Amino acid sequence: MRRGTAWSRAWSRAWSQAWSGRLGAVLGLLLLWPLAAAEQRWELQYFYDKNDSSLFFLDLQFPSPQKGAATGVVVEERRRRPIVALTGDGGRKWDLVPVPEAGMTLFFLNEQAGWMVSAPGHLWKTSDGGRTWKRAELRGIKAELLRVFFLDASHGWLLCMGKQIYATSDGGATWAPLAAALTPDTPAPQSLYDRAAFLDSQTALLTGWSRLASRRSDVPPWMEPERVPIGNTPTTSLFLHTTDGGRRWTPHVLPGFGEIARARLTSTDRAVVLARRPESLNTPTGLFRLSLPGFEAVPLYSNKNRWLADFALAGPSRAFLAAIDQEGRTPFPAIPSRVHVLQSADLKQWTEMEVDYRAEARHAVLAAPDDSHAWLATDTGMILRWVQE
């Protein structure tokens, strides 16, 4: 009854809109038929709720629907404990495993093999799904590490500050500078690479950004939000695209496009990226489609009252978009606020999903290992699961 009632209400709304001349709403509804056929929601699966203690999740990876890992930090009154939260049963149970250093970013090639970049800029590797970690030797690398990605067990890249990228072809035993990373004409001290997207063993997109130093202030931005657009200069986006497994790279620069917060390849010549523009009041975040290699950007979604935190592609016909409610607030999340999740079948028509009322955050990250499973982690110690009934 619940499914039929929900579908009837959605159809009635679309029919009314069509009679008023808005036929596009009906066409969008038909595209979303498989999304609306079942009751869907995001339910709270894990919540770190302890007195005088908080848990901040920073990154989330699900190499399979059963195995997942979230890196984070438990903050107590005078102590910080870096951890990795692990699940082996699809999130029904989570174990907080201590790690030597706070992990900023994670990457898992499969259920067992994974890497973590820690806050001091060190690289760690696990071969048992995150239970134990061993620091990797990085001879000759002086750059500050931000993220690591692998195409397969042999080929990977370290993305770094200072407009540097290092490549490996032997599983991380040795690393060599990627010369193409220096091609964009931006100042190295203000440039970095920190995101990557892979379609297959041949096609990859490495992204970064560059921004001149902002005017310094004696107060934090959230105390004087009206000064933020003036104090931040426009951000230039950096791209490196390969279709031959990294032997050749095509560089591209988009001045003023923004910080690339997430990138996904949808085909050999199409990408979807989430861009952030701290200097903009109207569109501080936006989702865009990029054509490759021309890098023409087409807007897909933006909302000045919502900070877009992350997006994920769940198979070929579904996308999720996580956002933080900012209505009546600063353009960027200064304090935890309501978490929203939207879904789309075509990256054009977006529908709001039901999210547990307790879900509030400043930062959220999505993980979708396939078209039937997805999770969301927040910097407020919550992990939510996408539920279909």
C-alpha positions in Angstrom: 0.0 0.0 0.0 2.8 2.4 0.8 4.4 2.0 -2.6 1.2 2.4 -4.4 0.2 5.5 -2.4 3.6 7.1 -3.0 3.5 6.4 -6.7 -0.1 7.7 -7.0 0.8 11.0 -5.3 3.9 11.4 -7.5 1.8 10.7 -10.6 -0.9 13.1 -9.6 1.6 15.9 -9.0 3.2 15.3 -12.5 -0.2 15.1 -14.2 -1.3 18.5 -12.7 2.0 20.1 -13.8 1.5 18.7 -17.3 -2.0 20.3 -17.5 -0.4 23.6 -16.5 2.0 23.4 -19.5 5.0 21.8 -17.7 5.2 18.6 -19.8 8.9 18.3 -18.9 8.0 17.2 -15.4 6.1 14.2 -16.8 9.0 13.2 -19.0 11.3 13.5 -16.0 8.9 11.3 -14.0 8.9 8.6 -16.6 12.7 8.6 -16.5 12.6 8.2 -12.7 10.0 5.3 -12.8 12.5 2.7 -11.6 13.6 5.0 -8.8 10.1 5.7 -7.6 8.9 2.1 -7.8 10.1 1.3 -4.3 10.1 3.2 -1.0 13.7 4.4 -0.6 15.4 6.1 2.3 18.7 6.7 4.0 18.6 5.1 7.5 21.1 5.6 10.3 23.2 2.5 10.5 25.9 3.6 12.9 26.1 6.6 15.3 29.0 7.3 17.6 27.1 8.8 20.5 29.2 9.1 23.7 29.5 11.8 26.3 32.6 14.0 26.1 33.7 12.3 22.9 33.2 12.9 19.2 34.0 10.9 16.0 34.8 12.7 12.8 34.7 10.5 9.7 36.9 11.8 6.9 36.7 9.3 4.1 34.7 6.2 3.2 35.3 3.2 0.9 33.3 0.1 0.1 35.3 -2.2 -2.2 32.3 -4.6 -2.1 28.7 -4.5 -0.8 29.9 -6.4 2.3 33.3 -4.9 3.1 33.6 -1.2 4.0 36.1 1.1 5.8 35.8 4.7 7.1 38.8 6.6 8.3 38.3 9.0 11.2 39.4 10.6 14.5 37.9 10.2 17.9 38.3 13.5 19.8 38.1 13.5 23.5 38.9 16.3 26.0 42.6 16.1 25.8 43.2 13.2 23.4 42.8 12.4 19.7 42.6 8.7 18.7 42.9 7.9 14.9 40.8 5.0 13.9 39.4 3.1 10.9 35.8 1.8 11.2 35.5 -1.6 9.5 32.5 -3.7 8.5 32.4 -7.1 7.0 28.6 -7.6 6.9 27.3 -4.7 4.9 27.4 -2.3 7.8 25.3 -4.1 10.3 28.3 -4.1 12.7 31.2 -1.7 12.7 34.5 -2.1 14.6 36.7 0.8 15.5 40.3 -0.3 14.8 43.1 2.0 16.1 45.6 3.1 13.4 49.1 4.7 13.9 48.1 8.1 12.3 44.9 9.9 11.4 44.0 8.9 7.8 42.8 11.7 5.6 42.0 9.6 2.5 41.4 5.9 1.7 41.7 3.8 -1.5 40.8 0.1 -1.7 41.6 -2.0 -4.8 39.7 -4.9 -3.5 38.4 -6.3 -0.2 41.9 -6.9 1.2 44.4 -4.5 -0.5 44.1 -0.8 0.5 46.1 2.3 1.0 45.7 5.3 3.4 47.3 8.8 3.3 47.6 10.1 6.8 47.5 13.7 8.1 51.3 14.0 8.2 51.4 13.0 4.6 52.6 9.4 5.0 51.4 6.4 2.9 50.1 3.3 4.7 49.2 -0.1 3.2 46.9 -2.9 4.4 46.7 -6.4 3.0 44.0 -7.7 5.4 41.1 -5.3 4.8 42.3 -2.5 7.2 42.9 -4.6 10.3 46.6 -3.8 10.3 48.6 -1.1 8.5 52.3 -0.9 7.5 53.9 2.4 6.5 55.2 2.4 2.9 58.7 3.4 2.0 58.7 6.5 -0.3 62.3 7.0 -1.2 63.0 10.3 -3.0 59.5 11.8 -2.5 59.5 15.0 -0.6 56.1 16.3 -1.6 53.2 16.3 0.9 50.9 13.5 -0.1 47.1 14.0 -0.4 45.7 10.9 -2.0 46.6 7.7 -3.7 44.8 5.8 -6.5 45.5 2.5 -8.4 44.3 1.4 -11.7 45.3 -2.2 -10.9 47.7 -4.0 -8.6 50.7 -2.5 -10.4 49.8 0.9 -11.7 49.0 3.8 -9.4 49.6 7.5 -8.6 50.3 9.6 -5.6 48.6 13.0 -5.8 50.5 15.7 -3.9 50.8 19.4 -2.9 53.1 21.6 -5.0 51.6 20.5 -8.4 53.3 17.1 -8.1 52.2 13.5 -9.0 54.2 10.4 -8.7 53.5 7.2 -10.6 54.3 3.5 -10.0 54.2 0.5 -12.3 55.3 -2.1 -9.7 52.6 -1.8 -7.0 54.3 1.0 -5.1 57.8 -0.5 -4.7 59.1 2.5 -6.6 57.7 5.9 -7.6 58.7 8.3 -10.3 57.6 11.9 -11.0 54.9 12.4 -13.6 56.2 15.1 -15.9 52.8 16.0 -17.3 51.7 17.2 -13.8 53.9 20.3 -14.2 52.5 21.2 -17.7 49.6 23.5 -16.5 50.8 27.1 -16.3 50.0 27.7 -12.6 52.3 28.5 -9.7 53.5 25.3 -8.0 53.3 26.5 -4.4 49.6 27.3 -4.8 48.7 24.2 -6.9 47.9 20.6 -6.0 46.4 17.4 -7.3 44.0 15.5 -5.0 41.3 13.7 -7.0 41.2 10.9 -9.6 38.6 8.9 -11.6 39.0 5.7 -13.5 36.8 4.1 -16.1 38.9 1.0 -16.9 42.5 0.0 -17.0 43.2 2.5 -19.8 41.1 5.6 -19.0 41.8 7.9 -16.1 41.3 11.5 -15.1 43.5 13.2 -12.5 42.3 16.6 -11.2 43.6 19.4 -9.0 43.3 23.1 -8.5 45.3 26.3 -8.0 44.4 29.5 -6.2 46.5 32.4 -5.1 46.8 33.1 -1.4 43.8 34.8 0.1 43.8 38.0 2.2 44.4 37.0 5.8 42.0 37.8 8.5 42.2 37.8 12.3 38.8 36.1 12.7 37.5 32.8 11.3 35.3 33.0 8.1 32.1 32.0 9.8 32.2 35.1 12.0 32.3 37.4 9.0 30.7 35.5 6.1 30.3 38.7 4.0 34.0 39.0 3.7 34.6 35.5 2.3 33.9 36.3 -1.4 36.2 39.3 -1.2 38.9 37.4 0.6 39.1 34.4 -1.7 40.4 34.6 -5.3 38.9 32.5 -8.1 40.2 29.0 -8.3 41.7 27.4 -11.5 40.9 23.7 -12.1 43.7 21.4 -13.4 43.0 18.2 -15.4 45.1 15.3 -16.8 43.4 12.8 -19.0 44.7 9.5 -20.3 43.1 6.8 -22.5 46.2 4.5 -22.8 46.9 3.5 -19.2 49.0 6.6 -18.4 51.6 6.4 -21.1 50.3 9.8 -22.5 48.4 12.5 -20.7 46.4 15.4 -22.1 46.5 18.4 -19.7 43.9 21.1 -19.5 43.2 24.2 -17.4 39.8 25.8 -16.6 40.4 29.3 -15.0 37.8 30.2 -12.4 36.1 26.8 -12.5 36.7 25.9 -8.9 38.1 23.3 -6.6 37.3 19.8 -7.8 35.8 18.0 -4.9 34.9 14.8 -6.7 35.3 13.4 -10.3 33.7 10.4 -12.0 34.1 9.1 -15.5 30.9 8.0 -17.2 32.6 7.1 -20.6 35.9 7.5 -22.4 34.9 11.1 -23.4 32.6 12.2 -20.5 33.1 13.0 -16.9 31.0 14.4 -14.0 32.7 16.7 -11.5 31.7 18.4 -8.3 33.2 21.9 -8.2 33.4 24.3 -5.2 33.9 28.1 -5.5 34.5 29.7 -2.1 34.4 33.1 -3.6 30.8 32.8 -4.9 27.7 33.6 -3.0 25.3 32.5 -5.7 26.8 29.1 -6.6 29.4 28.1 -4.1 29.1 24.5 -5.3 27.9 22.9 -8.5 27.7 19.6 -10.4 28.9 19.6 -14.0 29.3 17.3 -17.0 32.6 17.7 -18.8 33.2 16.6 -22.4 36.7 15.1 -23.0 39.2 16.1 -24.2 37.5 19.5 -25.0 36.5 20.1 -21.3 33.3 21.9 -22.1 31.3 22.2 -18.9 27.5 21.7 -18.8 25.8 22.5 -15.4 23.8 19.6 -14.0 22.8 20.8 -10.5 23.4 23.7 -8.1 21.5 25.3 -5.2 22.7 28.4 -3.4 21.0 27.2 -0.2 22.9 23.9 -0.2 26.5 23.0 0.0 27.1 20.0 -2.2 29.3 17.6 -0.2 29.8 14.6 -2.5 28.2 12.5 -5.3 28.4 8.9 -6.3 27.4 6.9 -9.4 25.6 3.7 -8.4 25.8 1.7 -11.7 24.9 3.1 -15.1 21.4 4.4 -14.3 21.6 6.0 -10.8 23.4 8.9 -9.2 23.3 10.2 -5.6 24.1 13.7 -4.5 24.8 14.6 -0.8 24.2 18.2 0.3 24.3 20.2 3.5 21.5 22.6 4.2 22.8 26.2 4.2 19.6 28.2 3.9 20.0 31.4 5.9 23.6 30.5 6.7 27.0 31.2 5.3 27.7 29.7 1.8 29.9 27.0 3.4 29.1 24.8 6.4 30.5 26.4 9.5 28.4 24.3 11.9 26.6 20.9 11.4 23.3 21.3 9.5 20.7 19.1 7.9 21.9 16.4 5.4 20.0 16.0 2.2 20.4 13.2 -0.4 19.1 13.5 -4.0 19.0 10.9 -6.7 18.8 11.0 -10.5 18.5 8.5 -13.4 19.9 10.9 -16.0 21.9 13.5 -14.0 19.3 16.2 -15.0 16.1 15.4 -13.0 16.8 15.2 -9.3 14.4 14.0 -6.6 14.7 14.4 -2.8 15.1 11.3 -0.8 14.0 10.6 2.8 17.0 10.9 5.2 17.1 10.1 8.9 16.1 13.3 10.8 19.2 13.0 13.0 21.6 13.3 10.1 23.5 16.6 10.5 27.0 17.4 9.3 29.5 19.9 7.9 31.0 17.2 5.7 29.7 14.0 4.1 31.1 11.4 1.8 29.4 8.8 -0.3 30.4 5.3 -1.4 28.4 3.1 -3.9 30.1 -0.2 -4.8 27.3 -1.2 -7.2 23.8 -0.2 -8.3 22.1 -1.8 -5.3 24.2 -0.6 -2.3 25.3 2.8 -1.1 26.5 4.4 2.2 27.1 7.9 3.5 29.5 8.9 6.3 29.6 12.3 8.1 32.0 14.3 10.2 29.5 13.9 13.1 30.2 10.2 13.6 27.3 8.9 11.5 27.1 6.2 8.8 23.8 6.0 6.8 22.7 3.2 4.4 20.5 3.5 1.4 17.5 1.2 1.9 15.0 0.0 -0.8 11.8 -1.7 0.2 
